């Protein structure tokens, strides 16, 4: 049984998907439906306000050539499509039903407390619970597992706009990441000439605001030459929304009779559009765990441990890059990427979502990229150190 606190379709952010999502769509049998509702996404573009330069990473140039594109999707339609597909496959779906709590008896049945659309509370017995409660982090909060990542203490403000200048040619359909002094912007082209625009910045950038979220986003757009140039005639569509305390992770991803999926386990700064892929990949892993657990709890525990290690490893790989996205050394490497030891191709593969999957030949390019970063960052710090008298 699937319990969802919302009624679909509903607005949600996180519209940029990664090529590795395609394999999951194929296994679910929904790729054609996603293709019909999304904008073709061939890669990602990074632009620097500081230098005025930019670079486009085509997914077709990565180490893995099996999945070389994906889509930018309106999340309301995308999520509704997946929910409808689950219902069509026989899943019992209860919308506008919020899970309030879950109690677990050792080696026994879980008792889930939920409130339905009529406001009445009900008790549901479950042999295994997959927690996909998103940023509500139901079980991580209940068990005190959620830990904020203070190294990525960021927040976001975002909205949808019309009449935003779109890219053409090889960059058509790409997500644009505009790097600004204290953060970055996303610009994601959606169907019907809608552009999703968001600013992600440090806590200080948000504390310094003098008005509400719309005023903050307007001021940030005006302060970025590259973003402002594309939004001269922009008109907002719907509300401007903000989200704080962006990055966190649970210390443990599973326990006796339960497992955390997607944002209920952890969330990263979305600069590399990893959210939907992490959610869907963890859901596949969670389905395998639950299936095994119902027949053989010992095997279920083994698969849960493997899944947890895999998700931690993937998030660690991404976190290494995300924590340094404002570092001049890393930004310089992004904007002028070297392909020595296939470093550029390895970076493209990370951007395509292959960080979740162990692939032969991926280790050397990424290790070389990190080593090059440490060399450049070290030289930069030495160069900035004041001379001794």
Secondary structure, 3 states (H helix, E strand, C coil): CEECCCCCCCCCCCCECCCCHHHHHHHHCCHHHHHHHCEEECEEEEEECCCCCEEEEEHHHCCCCCCCCEEECCHHHHHHHHHHHHHHCCCCEECCCEEEEEEECCCCCEEEEEECCCCCEEEEEECCEEECCHHHCHHHHHCCCEEECHHHCEEEEEEEEECCCCCCHHHCCCEEEEEECCEEEEEEEECCCEEEEEEEEEHHHHHCCCCCHHHHHHHHHHHCHHHHHHCCCCEEEEEEEEECCCCEEECCCEECCEEECHHHCEECCHHHCCHHHHHHHHHHHHHHHHHHHHHCHHHHHHHHHHHHHHHHHHHHHHHHHHCCCCCHHHHHHHHCCCCHHHHHHHHHHHHCCHHHCCCCCHHHHHHHHHHHHHHHHHHHHHHHCCCCC
